[in-house]
Amino acid sequence: MAATATRFRCLNAPPLRQASRALFPASISSRSFATEATSLEPPSKRRPTYFKDKLNSVPSFNEFMGSQDEILSTEDALELRTAMVGPPGKKKQITRLPEWLKTPIPDNANYKKIKKDLRGLNLHTVCEEARCPNISDCWGGGDKSAATATIMLMGDTCTRGCRFCSVKTSKAPPPLDPHEPEHTAEALSRWGLGYVVLTSVDRDDLADGGARHFTETIMKIKQKKPDMLVEALTGDYAGDLDMVAMVARSGLDVYAHNMETVEELTPFVRDRRAKFRQSLLVLEAAKKTVPSLITKTSIMLGLGETEDQLWATLKELRKVNVDVVTFGQYMRPTKRHMKVEEYVTPETFELWRQRALDLGFLYCASGPLVRSSYKAGEAFIENVIKKRKGVTILTDEATGMQKAVV
């Protein structure tokens, strides 16, 4: 019995450390030292440097935005920058894109809406297929009615292989979509646009080159919305002027066909089936078929053309009564395409704009980012057409541009 009680007391007794604290309080157990005791803790190691420390050492965003940039001279602003790229031992020098050719990345609600509508109706645009740098501007209006999109008919695959164009090519593209004319007319009437541009790939695999398909699309658009102005940017239909006349009589308002470059460079820039003189005949035939049509063409600069060659090209265009010409900078889509021979300055583009007007062109849009389907050019042409139809023209005080009021 005594052994059991002893074991019980041992098992239920408090730990020795607690018992000693109870018997010897802290005030009694502490003692003083003649000298100050040194810390027994090891010295702390220095914290390693992280990327965020370097990031925090630069000016803040507000400081960056508030700083004033150094004003560059005209020569410095137009100077092309170069850079060395590639692995060690294989570096090569490249030319940076000039500042005047840089555009914002398209990413806004209106851009996404238009893209969704196009995909839903299985429609294609030259804006996407040709990698146009103006897509953020043209598709990024405040609403769809202020946007501009160039619809590309007859699929996204071309039978020709021009050395400047990034549109897909094939000898045997997919067959035409018989519902495309109706879908195109429906999409455009839904957006409520006042001016639309239609273009197409070249379809040399078809007997008529796709002219009847193009004509049907224009007629359906005019049926759904008669007051919509239609510009057709067509191919050359392999020189078949009867097909050109068919499209010209479809009810469109502007007939466009691009020369692309000067006569001397045409064999090196365009597909071998596209000829300079043949393109001139297309523009001439459209004008003769419907004299009230506005005819239009576009020329790229920066391919190695000379001033004399450009002068000669403009004079040839005036001989066949072309009304509108546009100048834009050639920009290489991929490394498989032609190299850029020259980045033409904005001042030179302005010079050629004035020269074109002096030769008698009705209108000329000229600038590094100008393309054949250019929003400002379309606005001007729209005003001209409406003025010819007797619509009242008012001047916008904010922009100085004339606007048509229906």
DAUR-V628463 format. One record per helix or strand. SS is the DSSP state (H for helix, E for strand). FROM is the first residue (numbers start at 1). TO is the last residue. If there is no record, write none. Layout:
SS/FROM/TO + SS/FROM/TO
//
This chain:
H/2/12 + H/16/23 + H/26/29 + H/51/56 + H/61/66 + H/74/78 + E/82/85 + E/92/95 + H/99/101 + H/109/120 + E/124/125 + H/126/129 + H/135/138 + H/144/146 + E/150/153 + E/157/158 + E/168/169 + H/180/191 + E/195/200 + H/211/224 + E/229/233 + H/237/239 + H/241/248 + E/254/256 + E/260/260 + H/266/269 + H/276/289 + E/294/301 + H/307/319 + E/324/329 + H/346/358 + E/363/366 + H/375/388 + E/392/395 + E/402/405
//
